[in-house]
Amino acid sequence: MPATRNVLAFVMAGGEGSRLHPLTANRCKPAVPFNGKHRIVDFVLSNLVNSEIYSIYLLVQYKSQSLIEHVRNSWTLARFIPQQFITVVPPQMRHGPAWFQGTADAVFQNIHLIQSFQPDIVAVFGADHVYRMDVRQMIDFHVASRAHATVATLPVPLAQSEQFGIVETDADHRIADFREKPKTARPMPGSRTHALASMGNYIFDADVLLAQLKRMHESGDTDFGKHMLPGMVKTHRLVAYDFAANDIPGVEPYEEHAYWRDVGTIDAYFDAHFDTLGAAPRFRMTNRHWPIYASPDQAECAQIENGVINHSIVGSGSIIDGATLDHAMLRRSVLVERKARLAHCIVMERSRIGHGAHVRRCIIDQDNDVPPGERIGYDLEADRRRFPVTPSGIVVVPAGFFPARKSGSPFLAQVYEPAFGEARPRMEVPA
């Protein structure tokens, strides 16, 4: 069976993202911005579309309006293949008044979508990770293995095993045990330091999935990793797909092989950004053979008046006017004024860094007007009295924390309209 025939995909995009707060104060985790012009959800959607899987339901729940608008504006599949779809599905409560109670329950509440589509294969993928993957290769492995369900896996340090579903396999990749977030785990074959972890990406035979969803609903179980997959180990053929075997065209030799990051914490999110910087990054965002699609961009080109820029990304519509940027990532329409300095920073849309302000190891969310002379990231005790600060010392400035001031800049920054449900833009005008 061709890998793209009768394949239906569910993307689990309902995550609350509490560990990413305050970036998730007004948006769900998959809608959080990433790099210059993307959002986290763009990675899984790009992987599916690049894999010629065009029938996709995006299951949403918490603070989803920003994500809904992003998908509406950026992921109209008529741009790619007519008569195919990426459809956002909030809780329908067809089986009672409850919201989604877990990942499997979210799919069960939309079981009618599977029944009406009548696929041969159902892909259930997470929406919270930064990676490239050819899903066709995983489906081909699933079919060749005569599996009922296939779990994408990769090695993780034993110390991190309680953050993942951990699988144990035999020599034929068949899963002999599946435990969700165990306190301890045994090393995988051939290693003393790593266990084999689930990536949260699954391929199912459709008839098997339908039967398991109905069984789980009757028993009150709700989750793939906690309930369904551990229960299927003894009754069905489950196999582990080695993510490291996935071959993506256009990946450069200097990139990290099988790059995958769960960006569910501020530290992981921050570090993953800087994995994309430099002439030889660990993960190169630009790959014409396997693009990560971004939202449409109506902003003007970035404008560099003068300054010093080292290992940085400057988004469209941004202006650098005599500032210093060192490992800085600016999204759209950011103004950095004279003598300001940004070091290892992420600055989101429509923000301004005032004259002489110094900021380091900081994430500045959208619509912030950092005052002239401000210091952030240099005195963490003082910063903690105003902002969230991670144990590793990353400061997060919430959206709109610094209110707009009358502009003293001679430049008019391009304003990019935000998604509905996020903070409204402010139009800067010359003084």
C-alpha positions in Angstrom: 0.0 0.0 0.0 1.4 3.4 -0.9 2.3 5.4 2.3 0.1 8.3 1.3 -3.0 6.3 0.3 -6.0 6.5 2.8 -3.9 8.0 5.6 -5.7 10.2 8.1 -3.6 12.3 10.6 -4.6 13.6 14.0 -2.3 16.3 15.5 -2.6 16.6 19.3 -2.5 20.4 19.7 -4.5 20.8 23.0 -1.5 21.2 25.3 -1.9 23.8 28.0 1.9 24.3 28.2 2.0 25.3 31.9 5.8 24.8 32.0 6.2 27.4 29.3 4.4 30.1 31.3 4.2 33.1 30.9 4.6 32.5 27.1 1.4 30.4 27.4 -0.5 32.9 29.4 -2.7 33.8 26.4 -1.9 31.1 23.9 -1.6 27.3 23.9 1.9 25.6 23.6 1.7 24.7 19.9 0.9 28.4 19.1 4.0 29.7 20.9 6.3 31.5 18.4 9.6 29.9 17.3 12.6 31.4 15.5 12.0 34.3 13.2 8.6 33.6 11.8 7.3 30.2 12.8 5.2 28.7 15.6 5.9 25.4 17.2 3.0 23.7 15.4 4.5 24.4 12.0 7.0 21.6 12.4 4.6 18.7 12.7 2.3 20.2 10.0 5.2 20.7 7.6 6.4 17.2 8.2 3.0 15.8 7.4 2.5 17.9 4.3 6.1 17.2 3.1 5.3 13.5 3.5 2.3 14.0 1.2 -0.2 13.4 4.0 -2.8 16.1 3.4 -5.9 15.0 5.5 -5.2 16.4 8.9 -7.4 17.1 11.9 -5.8 19.4 14.5 -7.3 18.7 18.0 -7.3 21.8 20.1 -8.4 22.7 23.6 -6.7 25.3 25.9 -6.5 28.9 24.8 -6.7 27.9 21.2 -7.9 31.0 19.4 -4.4 32.2 18.5 -3.6 28.7 17.0 -6.9 28.6 15.2 -6.2 31.9 13.5 -2.7 30.9 12.7 -3.9 27.7 10.9 -6.6 29.6 9.1 -4.2 32.2 7.8 -1.2 30.0 7.2 -2.3 26.4 6.5 -5.0 26.6 3.8 -4.2 23.5 1.9 -5.5 24.9 -1.3 -2.1 26.5 -1.4 -0.6 23.0 -1.7 -3.1 20.4 -2.9 -6.8 21.1 -3.8 -9.6 19.2 -2.1 -7.4 18.2 0.9 -7.6 19.8 4.4 -6.1 20.8 7.7 -9.1 21.3 9.9 -9.1 22.6 13.5 -11.3 20.5 15.8 -12.2 21.9 19.3 -14.0 19.6 21.8 -17.4 18.7 20.4 -18.7 17.0 23.5 -20.6 14.5 21.4 -20.3 11.9 24.1 -21.0 14.1 27.2 -20.2 17.5 28.7 -16.5 16.8 29.3 -13.5 18.4 27.5 -10.8 16.1 26.2 -9.6 14.0 29.2 -6.4 12.6 27.6 -4.9 12.0 24.2 -6.8 8.9 23.4 -10.0 10.4 24.7 -9.5 13.4 22.4 -9.4 11.0 19.4 -12.3 8.9 20.8 -14.5 12.1 21.0 -13.8 12.5 17.3 -14.2 8.8 16.4 -16.9 9.7 13.8 -14.2 11.5 11.8 -12.3 8.2 11.4 -15.5 6.3 10.6 -16.6 8.8 7.9 -13.1 9.1 6.3 -12.5 5.3 6.3 -8.7 5.4 6.3 -6.4 2.4 6.2 -3.8 4.1 8.4 -4.2 6.7 11.2 -1.2 8.8 12.3 -1.5 10.4 15.7 1.3 12.9 16.2 2.2 15.5 18.9 2.4 19.3 18.1 5.1 20.3 20.6 8.4 19.3 19.0 11.1 20.8 16.8 12.3 18.3 14.2 12.1 17.1 10.6 10.6 13.7 9.8 9.5 11.8 6.7 6.3 10.2 8.0 6.1 8.1 4.9 9.2 6.1 6.0 7.6 5.4 9.3 4.4 4.2 7.6 6.4 2.0 5.2 8.1 0.4 8.3 4.8 -0.1 10.0 3.4 -1.9 6.9 6.5 -4.0 6.3 6.5 -5.0 10.0 2.9 -6.2 9.8 2.3 -4.1 13.0 -1.0 -3.1 14.5 0.7 0.0 16.0 4.1 1.6 15.6 5.7 4.0 18.0 8.5 6.5 16.9 11.4 6.2 19.3 14.8 7.7 20.1 17.4 7.2 22.9 17.2 9.5 25.9 19.6 9.6 29.0 18.4 7.4 31.8 18.1 10.4 34.1 15.4 11.8 31.8 13.4 8.6 31.5 10.7 9.8 33.9 9.8 12.5 31.3 8.9 10.0 28.5 7.2 6.8 27.7 9.9 4.2 27.8 9.8 1.1 25.6 11.7 -2.2 25.7 12.1 -4.1 22.5 13.3 -7.4 21.2 15.7 -8.0 18.3 12.9 -7.6 15.7 11.9 -4.1 17.1 8.7 -5.6 18.7 7.8 -3.7 21.8 7.8 -6.1 24.9 7.1 -3.4 27.5 5.8 0.2 27.5 5.8 2.3 30.6 4.8 5.9 30.8 7.2 8.2 32.7 8.7 5.5 35.0 10.8 6.6 37.9 13.6 4.3 36.7 14.3 2.5 33.5 16.7 -0.2 32.2 19.2 0.8 29.5 18.4 0.0 25.9 20.3 -2.8 24.2 23.9 -1.8 23.4 23.9 1.1 25.9 24.6 1.7 29.6 23.5 5.3 29.7 20.3 5.6 27.5 16.8 4.2 27.4 14.5 4.0 24.3 11.8 6.7 24.6 8.6 7.3 22.7 8.4 10.5 20.8 4.6 10.7 21.1 4.2 9.9 17.4 2.1 6.8 16.6 0.9 4.9 13.5 -2.2 2.7 13.8 -4.0 0.3 11.6 -7.4 2.1 11.5 -9.5 -0.9 12.4 -7.3 -1.7 15.4 -7.4 1.9 16.6 -11.2 2.0 16.3 -11.6 -1.1 18.4 -9.1 0.1 21.0 -10.7 3.5 21.3 -14.1 1.9 22.0 -12.6 -0.5 24.5 -10.8 2.3 26.3 -14.0 4.4 26.5 -15.9 1.5 28.1 -13.1 1.0 30.7 -12.7 4.7 31.5 -9.1 4.9 30.2 -8.1 8.1 28.5 -4.5 8.2 27.3 -2.3 6.5 24.7 0.9 6.4 26.7 -0.6 5.7 30.1 -3.3 3.2 29.1 -3.8 2.1 25.5 -0.2 1.3 24.4 0.8 -0.5 27.6 -2.4 -2.5 27.4 -1.8 -3.5 23.7 1.7 -4.9 24.3 0.4 -8.4 25.1 -2.6 -8.5 22.8 -1.3 -6.8 19.6 1.9 -6.5 17.6 3.5 -3.2 18.6 6.8 -2.2 17.0 9.3 0.6 17.7 10.4 2.8 14.7 14.0 4.1 15.0 13.8 7.8 14.4 17.6 7.9 13.7 16.9 5.7 10.6 14.7 8.5 9.1 16.4 10.0 6.1 15.6 13.7 5.2 16.9 15.2 1.9 18.9 18.4 2.1 20.2 17.9 5.7 23.8 19.1 5.9 26.6 17.0 7.3 27.2 19.5 10.1 23.7 19.3 11.4 22.9 17.0 14.4 21.8 13.7 13.2 18.1 12.9 14.1 17.7 16.3 15.7 14.5 16.3 17.9 13.7 18.6 20.8 10.8 18.7 23.2 10.4 22.4 23.8 8.0 22.1 26.7 10.1 24.1 29.2 11.5 27.6 29.0 15.1 26.3 29.1 14.5 23.8 26.3 12.6 26.3 24.2 15.4 28.9 24.7 18.2 26.4 23.9 16.5 25.1 20.8 16.4 28.6 19.3 20.2 28.9 19.5 20.6 25.5 17.9 19.4 27.1 14.7 22.0 29.9 14.6 25.4 30.2 12.9 26.9 29.1 9.6 26.9 25.4 10.7 23.9 25.1 13.1 22.7 21.9 14.8 19.3 22.4 13.1 19.2 24.5 9.9 15.8 26.1 9.5 16.3 26.6 5.7 16.1 23.4 3.7 14.5 23.7 0.3 14.1 20.0 0.0 12.1 19.7 3.3 10.9 23.3 4.2 9.3 24.2 7.5 6.5 26.4 6.3 5.9 29.7 8.0 3.0 32.1 8.2 2.5 34.6 5.3 4.6 37.7 5.9 3.3 41.1 4.8 6.0 43.1 6.6 8.7 45.1 4.9 12.3 43.9 4.7 14.5 44.3 7.8 16.5 47.6 7.9 20.0 47.8 9.3 21.1 51.4 9.8 24.3 50.5 11.5 25.6 48.5 14.5 27.3 45.3 15.4 25.5 42.0 14.6 26.9 38.6 15.5 25.2 35.2 15.1 21.7 36.7 15.0 18.4 36.6 13.1 16.5 39.8 12.3 12.9 39.3 11.3 11.1 41.2 8.6 10.0 44.8 9.4 12.7 45.1 12.1 15.1 48.0 12.4 18.5 48.0 14.0 19.7 51.5 14.6 23.2 51.6 16.0 22.7 48.6 18.4 24.8 45.5 19.2 23.2 42.1 18.7 25.1 38.9 19.9 23.1 35.7 19.5 19.8 37.5 19.2 16.7 36.4 17.5 14.2 39.1 16.6 10.8 38.2 15.2 8.8 40.7 13.1 8.8 44.4 13.5 11.2 44.8 16.4 13.0 48.2 16.8 16.4 48.2 18.6 17.6 51.7 19.3 21.1 53.2 19.5 23.6 51.8 22.1 21.2 49.0 23.0 22.7 45.6 23.5 21.1 42.2 23.2 23.0 39.1 24.1 21.5 35.6 23.8 17.9 37.0 23.6 14.7 36.2 21.9 12.5 39.3 21.1 9.0 38.8 19.8 6.7 40.9 17.5 6.2 44.6 17.8 8.6 45.1 20.6 11.1 48.0 21.0 14.4 48.0 22.9 15.1 51.5 24.1 18.3 53.6 23.8 21.1 52.1 25.8 19.1 49.2 27.2 21.2 46.1 27.9 19.4 42.7 27.9 20.9 39.2 28.1 19.6 35.6 28.4 16.1 36.8 28.1 12.9 36.1 26.2 10.9 39.2 25.6 7.3 38.4 24.5 5.4 40.5 22.0 4.3 44.2 22.4 6.9 45.2 24.9 8.5 48.7 24.9 11.7 48.2 27.0 12.6 51.7 28.4 15.9 53.4 27.6 18.7 52.4 29.9 16.9 49.3 31.2 19.0 46.4 32.5 17.6 42.8 32.3 19.6 39.7 32.9 22.4 41.3 34.9 20.9 41.1 38.4 18.8 38.0 38.7 17.6 38.7 42.2 16.2 42.0 41.1 14.8 40.4 38.0 12.9 37.8 40.0 11.0 40.6 41.8 9.6 41.6 38.4 9.7 38.6 36.0 9.7 34.8 35.9 13.3 33.5 36.0 14.2 29.9 35.4 16.7 28.1 37.7 19.3 28.4 34.9 18.8 32.2 34.8 16.7 32.8 31.8 14.4 35.8 32.3 11.0 35.9 30.6 9.3 39.3 30.1 5.5 38.7 29.7 3.7 40.2 26.7 2.9 43.8 27.2 4.8 44.1 30.5 6.4 47.4 29.4 3.7 49.7 28.0 4.1 51.7 24.9 5.7 55.1 25.1 5.8 58.0 22.7 8.4 57.2 20.1 11.6 59.2 19.9 12.8 57.2 16.9 12.8 58.7 13.4 11.8 55.3 12.0 8.3 53.9 11.5 8.4 50.1 12.2 6.2 47.9 10.0 3.4 46.6 12.1 2.3 43.0 11.5 -1.3 42.2 12.5 -1.3 39.6 15.2 -3.6 36.6 15.5 -7.0 37.3 16.9 -7.0 36.7 20.6 -3.5 38.0 21.2 -2.5 41.5 22.2 -3.4 44.2 19.7 -0.7 46.0 17.9 0.3 49.6 18.5 1.2 51.9 15.7 4.4 53.8 16.4 4.6 57.3 14.8 7.6 59.7 14.7 7.7 62.1 17.5 
